[in-house]
Each structure stands twice: as structure tokens, then as C-alpha cells.
């Protein structure tokens, strides 16, 4: 493994569809599967700002961290930090390490609160999938 380390952030987004909760996965052709919204921390931003920006860019949703009305004090830290081996990409020509700051968010979906997942009315890009735990593909 390379000595190169990149700071990244991911956000597991949850939204209510009718009476059930679903979570958001983004198709990633480069890795051949689906992952949470996320990406590299840009110059001048922290991991929490990166998580919100990536939720906006990849799922086209606002994801308050934590959700509005959350009754407990919040520390400005990630839920978990994982060190993940990464393949060569546009930022590094060889294998390297991503230090991924993982956040949890609740998507604001007030326009279509009872829409079915993956329908045009959700307003999500085609690579976005809202799925339930029972439909999720295990790693």
C-alpha cells in the first residue's frame, strides 16, 4: 500500500417513503457496485461539510446532520472513521488509502413523502437507489 492518504467523507442517507424508511445508495461504475454518497474532502472544508456537499451533488438532496429537531447535543465529528484501501483514481495514479469520515443523515423529501423508490417523482438522478434493508445486497 502507498504512503498516500486522502481524507474522504461518506454519508448514509435515510428517508421516509410512506410508512417505511429506506437508505440511499449511489451506483459507482468504477467500483462495480453501490456505495453511500461520498467523496474527497476539498481544500478549505471539513469532513462534515464534505458529507453535506456530496449528498447534494450525488443524491441531489439536502441532508441535515443531524436532522432538524434532534433532541441531544451534537459533537461535530463523524459517526465512524474507517481506513479503506483505494485503487488508482483521478487524484492518485496508484493504490492508496482513504481515511473515510462516515456520517448519518436524514434526507429532506417533503415534496413526495409517499413516492415509491426509483420512480421519476422522487427527483433523484438515475444512479441513485433508495432501498430497504431486506433488498440491500451484502458485500
SULLINMO-V987262 format. One record per run of one state. SS is the DSSP state (@ for helix, = for strand, . for the rest). FROM is the first residue (numbers start at 1). TO is the last residue. Records with the same first field share a line. If there is no record, write none. Layout:
BEGIN
SS->FROM-TO, FROM-TO
END
This chain:
BEGIN
.->1-4, 18-19, 29-32, 36-36, 41-46, 60-62, 65-79, 87-88, 90-91, 93-95, 108-109, 113-119, 123-127, 132-132, 136-139
=->5-17, 20-28, 33-35, 37-40, 63-64, 80-86, 89-89, 92-92, 96-107, 128-131
@->47-59, 110-112, 120-122, 133-135
END
